[in-house]
Amino acid sequence: MLILDLVINEVAVGKLAARGISPLEVEQVIANDPSVDDNPEPRVPGSKAMIGPTDAARFLTLILQPDEDSATRWHLMTGWESSTRQIHAFHRDR
């Protein structure tokens, strides 16, 4: 999955802020070789679940939606601190 352009709209920023997550941490997860799978509970076809660490080793789960017009532009929908189960799955897949 190639992300050349990540769109984080005001709604997503609000969802992240409510969970104590900054847009900078989202960028760090993307840069730190996250695991990416199909979203197990998609509201939008083609959406992905991304799990990975920030530079401070905080694991986040991010939900990204593909852009209709660009294969390399993705839209962040929401994110949260990864569960223990999600972190174990990340390490298992390495």
TORRO-784744 format. One record per residue: z, y, x of N, C-alpha, C, CB in turn. Coordinates in pm, whole numbers, plus 50000, padded with zeros to 5 digits. Glycine has a CB too. Example, Ala and Ser with C-alpha at 12.3 -4.5 7.8 and 13.67 -1.06 7.14 Angstrom:
BEGIN
507804943151319507804955051230507804967051320509054955351131507084977551285507144989451367507875000351290505724994051408
// end
This chain:
BEGIN
500004988250086500005000050000500005012350090501245000049902498995020250079498845032250160499225044450076497405033550214500175052250126500595064450058500255076350148502135064150023499215083550113498865095650187499375108150116497365096550206499635106849988500105118249908501135112949809498925125449834502365117649821503425113749729503765125649641504685108649805503675123749511503985134249415505375131749359502915134749300506235141749375507595140949319507745153049227508715140649432507635150749097507705162049003509165165748974506965158448872509355176348897510695181448867511555171148795510605194048784510965163448707511725153148634512265142748733510845146248526511415138248825511845128348924512905134149017510645123449007512745146849058513755153249143515105153449071513325167749180515085156248942516325156148864516965142448856516045161248725516135132048836516655118348832517265114648966515555108348794516585118249075517115115249209518425122749232516085119049318518455135549201519645143749223520855138149147519385158249180520615133249026521705127548946522315115349014521195123748807521545109049104522025097149177522335100349323520995085949169522345113149356522685117249491521645113849595523955111049529520365113649553519255110349643518395122749662518405098549586518035125449786517195137049815515735132649834517695144449942514795141649810513395138449837513165134649984512505150349801513935140450076513825136750217514155122050238514735145650303515165116950168515505102750180514375093950129516805099750103513695098250024512535090849972511475089850081511955097749845511185101050145510195101050253510615091950368509975115250305511905091450398512415082750504512205068050469513895085550530512485064250346512275050350304510815046550324512695048350156509915055050281508485052250293508095050750440507655063450227508675058850527508345058450670508985046650742508785071350736510025040650683510795030150749510395015950709512235032150721509115013850680508575000550652509304993250538508634992250776509264998950418509934992450305509184979950257510065002350189509894972050178509204961150108508674966849977510164948650084507514961949936506874966849815506434954949732505664976249848506804954949607506404944549513505984950949382507544934249490505334943149299505054947949164506374951049096504224937449083506384961549018507574965148942507844954148840507404979048873509044947948844509314937048752509414941348606510574930148791509654954248582509744959248445508854971648430511224962748408507534969748444506654981448446506484987948310505304977648499506515001048311506135008848193504695013248207507075021148174504235013148334502865017148366502225005848446502835030648446501065001048406500394990548483500164995048628499054986648417500424985948720500204988848861501374995448931499024997248876502454998148858503595004648924504254994949021504625009548820504875000649124505464992849231506944996049248504724995449362507704986049292509104987749330509164987049482510034976749263509734997149542509814998149687511294998149725509095010949740511664989849822513044988949868513054990650019513704975449826513944999450066514035001250210515145010650248512735006250265515375011750379516465020150428516025034450457517045014150553516985043550443516805057150492517125057050641517715067350413516985068450705517335069350847518835066750871516955083050902519645068950768521095066550778521475052550730521845077050696520475043650713520675029750671521195028450527521645022950765520945038250445521235037350302520015031150237521575051550239520195020250165519075013550100518835019249962519314998450091517555022649937517165028049808516065019549747516695042649822516055018949616514985012749539514255024149469515535001949436512945024649489512125035249434511035029249347511495043849547510735035749237509655031349149508515041449160510145029949001507355036349198506165044649217505075040649118505645043649362504375050449070503275048348976501975052549044503495056348843500905044649031499645048549094499035060749025498655036949091498265068049101497525079449048496215074248988497255090249159495795080148879494555075748814493315078948896494435082248678493385089348979492185094049049492145090949198492075108649031493245086149255493285083949400494105071549433493875096249471493525062749512494215050449552495315053049653493225040549609495335064849714496355067849815497375078249768495685072749941497285082449642498275091649584499145083749487497575103749512500445085249505501415078449420502405088549365502155067349498502955085349249503925094049182505275086949178503435097649037506285093549232507635088049225508155089949083508575094849329508625079249024509125080048888510655081048885508665067848808511315072848968512775072748972513225065249097513375066248844514505065349121515055058049234516555056649218514715065049365517125046949289518565044649284518985037449411518965036449158520295037049434520805029649548520605014749521522325033049574520045007849618519714993649600520974985349579518924988349722520834975149497521934965649475522014956249595521734957749343523124949249606523284939349712522184928949704524674932449703521844924849586520764914949566519424920249617520644911349417519124932749589517874938749635517844939949788517674952549571518984943349847519054944449993518854930750058520414950450037519474920350000519274906750053517804902650042520174896649976517164906049932515744902749916514904910050020515274906349774515244922550049514534930050153514614922750287515124944450165515824918650325516014911750454515374897950455517504910550485515414891050344514824877750334513304878250353515164871450197512704888850303511244890250311510754894850448510764900050205511654898150535511254902750671510894891350758512354910650736
// end
